[in-house]
Amino acid sequence: DSLFLHGILNPKNKISKIMSRFVCLTGNGQPGNEPHLSITDGGCTDLNGDGYKDYLFATNFGYSTLPRNMYSYDIRNDSLSVSGINGYHITGLIPDDLDGDGVKEILVNGYASQNYKDTVAYPIHDLSCWLIVLDNMLHYRFDPVPFPLKGYSNLNTRIIAGDKGIKRLYSIYCPPLDFGLPASLMVFSPDGRLIRKKEM
């Protein structure tokens, strides 16, 4: 099956055209070959600096697992961009100018849903949590940072400006219950280096 993006260009205009843009093919799932699809809405923001907003979203397939990717749709030019191979289950996309250069990066939130077993084909898997930031072209801004504990777990990150306006990545990490460890508050630099950690 296939996934398409549809949108009414102007709801107030009765003869407004409806755009239909192919996004991706869907995989087969269990049970009954259902794709088990959900969409993570990242809202509209100007990613390419042309003064027009782009639509940011991600696909999450559960049973079928494929594909799980981030997308940006350039409404003005009818152009769709897609991130690289990804197996992480995405729950949030937060656009923000992380380094103050006037260009927005995209913070990716997600959780380890334990669906992918092939870590060779999908090095960014869902067996553990990842700290992921994309640039405005949907390339990894730095190599995704894996969390070492494998198991059902969650990572929620926000961009917060600290002293002197310097932005940092603040993450709340809930490790797998089997390890019996408390949640942690972790602070990362804009390039993904761990600055400090405190158990909660």
C-alpha positions as CSV (number, residue, x, y, z in Angstrom):
1,D,0.0,0.0,0.0
2,S,1.0,3.7,-0.2
3,L,0.9,6.8,1.9
4,F,-0.1,10.1,0.3
5,L,0.0,13.7,1.7
6,H,-3.2,15.7,0.9
7,G,-3.9,19.3,1.6
8,I,-6.5,21.9,0.8
9,L,-4.5,25.0,-0.5
10,N,-7.2,27.5,0.5
11,P,-10.2,26.3,2.6
12,K,-12.1,29.5,1.8
13,N,-12.0,29.0,-1.9
14,K,-14.5,26.4,-3.1
15,I,-12.6,25.7,-6.3
16,S,-9.3,25.4,-4.5
17,K,-7.1,22.6,-5.7
18,I,-6.2,19.6,-3.5
19,M,-2.6,18.6,-3.7
20,S,-1.7,14.9,-3.5
21,R,1.9,14.0,-2.9
22,F,3.2,10.5,-2.7
23,V,5.1,9.9,0.6
24,C,6.1,6.3,0.8
25,L,5.2,2.7,0.4
26,T,4.0,0.9,3.5
27,G,5.2,-2.5,4.7
28,N,3.1,-5.5,5.7
29,G,2.4,-6.0,9.3
30,Q,0.8,-8.4,11.9
31,P,-1.9,-9.3,12.3
32,G,-3.7,-9.3,9.0
33,N,-1.0,-7.4,7.2
34,E,-2.1,-4.1,8.7
35,P,0.5,-1.4,8.5
36,H,-0.3,0.0,11.9
37,L,0.5,3.6,10.9
38,S,0.7,6.8,13.0
39,I,1.9,10.2,11.9
40,T,3.9,12.5,14.1
41,D,3.0,16.1,13.3
42,G,5.9,18.6,13.5
43,G,3.9,21.6,12.4
44,C,4.9,24.2,9.8
45,T,8.2,26.1,9.9
46,D,10.5,27.7,7.4
47,L,13.4,25.3,7.1
48,N,15.1,26.5,3.9
49,G,15.0,30.2,4.6
50,D,12.8,31.2,1.6
51,G,10.2,33.0,3.7
52,Y,7.6,30.2,3.2
53,K,6.8,27.6,5.8
54,D,7.4,23.9,5.2
55,Y,5.4,21.1,6.7
56,L,7.3,18.8,9.0
57,F,6.2,15.3,9.9
58,A,7.3,11.7,10.6
59,T,5.9,8.3,9.8
60,N,5.7,5.6,12.5
61,F,4.8,2.0,11.5
62,G,4.3,-0.4,14.3
63,Y,3.8,-4.0,13.2
64,S,5.1,-3.5,9.7
65,T,8.0,-1.4,11.1
66,L,8.7,0.2,7.7
67,P,9.3,3.0,7.0
68,R,10.0,5.2,10.0
69,N,11.3,8.5,8.7
70,M,11.2,12.2,9.0
71,Y,9.9,14.3,6.2
72,S,9.6,18.0,5.2
73,Y,7.3,19.1,2.5
74,D,8.1,22.4,0.7
75,I,4.6,23.6,0.0
76,R,5.7,26.4,-2.3
77,N,7.8,24.2,-4.6
78,D,5.9,21.0,-4.1
79,S,9.1,19.2,-3.0
80,L,9.4,16.4,-0.4
81,S,12.6,15.7,1.5
82,V,13.2,12.6,3.6
83,S,15.7,11.6,6.3
84,G,18.1,8.7,6.1
85,I,17.4,5.1,7.1
86,N,15.8,5.1,10.6
87,G,14.3,2.4,12.8
88,Y,13.6,4.6,15.9
89,H,10.0,5.2,16.9
90,I,9.4,8.9,16.7
91,T,7.0,10.7,19.0
92,G,8.0,14.4,18.5
93,L,9.7,16.8,16.2
94,I,10.8,20.2,17.5
95,P,12.2,22.8,15.1
96,D,14.5,25.4,16.8
97,D,17.7,27.3,16.0
98,L,20.1,25.4,18.2
99,D,23.4,27.1,17.4
100,G,22.2,30.7,16.7
101,D,23.1,30.7,13.0
102,G,19.5,31.7,11.9
103,V,18.8,28.2,10.5
104,K,16.5,25.8,12.3
105,E,17.6,22.3,13.4
106,I,15.1,19.6,14.3
107,L,15.1,17.8,17.6
108,V,13.7,14.2,17.4
109,N,12.0,12.6,20.3
110,G,11.1,9.0,20.5
111,Y,11.2,5.7,22.5
112,A,12.5,2.2,22.2
113,S,9.6,0.1,21.1
114,Q,11.5,-3.1,20.6
115,N,10.4,-3.9,17.0
116,Y,13.7,-3.9,15.1
117,K,16.1,-6.8,15.6
118,D,18.4,-6.2,12.6
119,T,20.8,-3.6,13.9
120,V,23.1,-4.0,10.8
121,A,20.4,-2.9,8.3
122,Y,19.0,-0.4,10.8
123,P,21.9,1.0,12.9
124,I,19.5,3.6,14.3
125,H,17.2,0.9,15.8
126,D,14.5,0.9,18.4
127,L,16.1,-1.5,20.9
128,S,17.4,1.5,22.9
129,C,16.8,5.3,23.0
130,W,18.7,7.8,20.9
131,L,19.5,11.5,21.1
132,I,18.9,12.7,17.5
133,V,19.1,16.2,16.0
134,L,18.7,16.9,12.3
135,D,19.8,19.9,10.2
136,N,17.4,21.7,8.0
137,M,18.1,19.3,5.1
138,L,17.1,16.3,7.4
139,H,20.7,15.1,7.7
140,Y,22.0,14.2,11.1
141,R,23.6,17.2,12.7
142,F,25.9,14.9,14.7
143,D,26.1,11.1,14.9
144,P,23.0,10.0,16.8
145,V,23.9,9.2,20.4
146,P,22.7,5.8,21.6
147,F,21.8,5.1,25.2
148,P,23.5,1.8,26.3
149,L,20.5,0.1,28.0
150,K,18.4,-2.0,25.7
151,G,14.7,-2.5,26.5
152,Y,11.4,-0.6,26.4
153,S,12.5,3.0,27.4
154,N,11.7,6.6,26.7
155,L,13.6,9.8,26.0
156,N,12.1,13.3,26.0
157,T,14.3,16.2,25.1
158,R,13.8,20.0,24.9
159,I,16.0,22.8,23.8
160,I,16.5,25.4,26.6
161,A,18.6,28.6,26.6
162,G,20.8,28.8,29.7
163,D,23.3,31.3,30.9
164,K,24.3,33.9,28.3
165,G,21.6,32.6,26.0
166,I,23.6,29.4,25.1
167,K,21.2,26.6,24.2
168,R,21.5,23.1,25.6
169,L,19.6,19.9,25.1
170,Y,17.8,18.8,28.3
171,S,16.7,15.2,28.3
172,I,14.6,13.2,30.7
173,Y,15.5,9.5,30.2
174,C,13.3,6.7,31.6
175,P,15.4,3.5,31.4
176,P,14.0,0.0,31.0
177,L,12.2,-1.2,34.1
178,D,14.1,-4.5,34.2
179,F,17.3,-2.6,35.3
180,G,15.6,-1.0,38.3
181,L,17.2,2.4,37.7
182,P,15.5,5.8,38.3
183,A,14.9,8.3,35.6
184,S,17.6,10.8,34.9
185,L,17.9,14.4,33.8
186,M,20.7,14.8,31.3
187,V,22.2,17.9,29.7
188,F,23.9,17.7,26.3
189,S,25.8,20.3,24.3
190,P,24.5,21.3,20.8
191,D,26.8,18.8,19.3
192,G,25.6,15.9,21.4
193,R,28.2,15.7,24.2
194,L,27.0,14.8,27.7
195,I,27.6,17.7,30.0
196,R,26.0,16.5,33.2
197,K,23.6,13.9,34.5
198,K,21.4,13.7,37.6
199,E,19.2,10.9,38.8
200,M,15.6,11.9,39.6
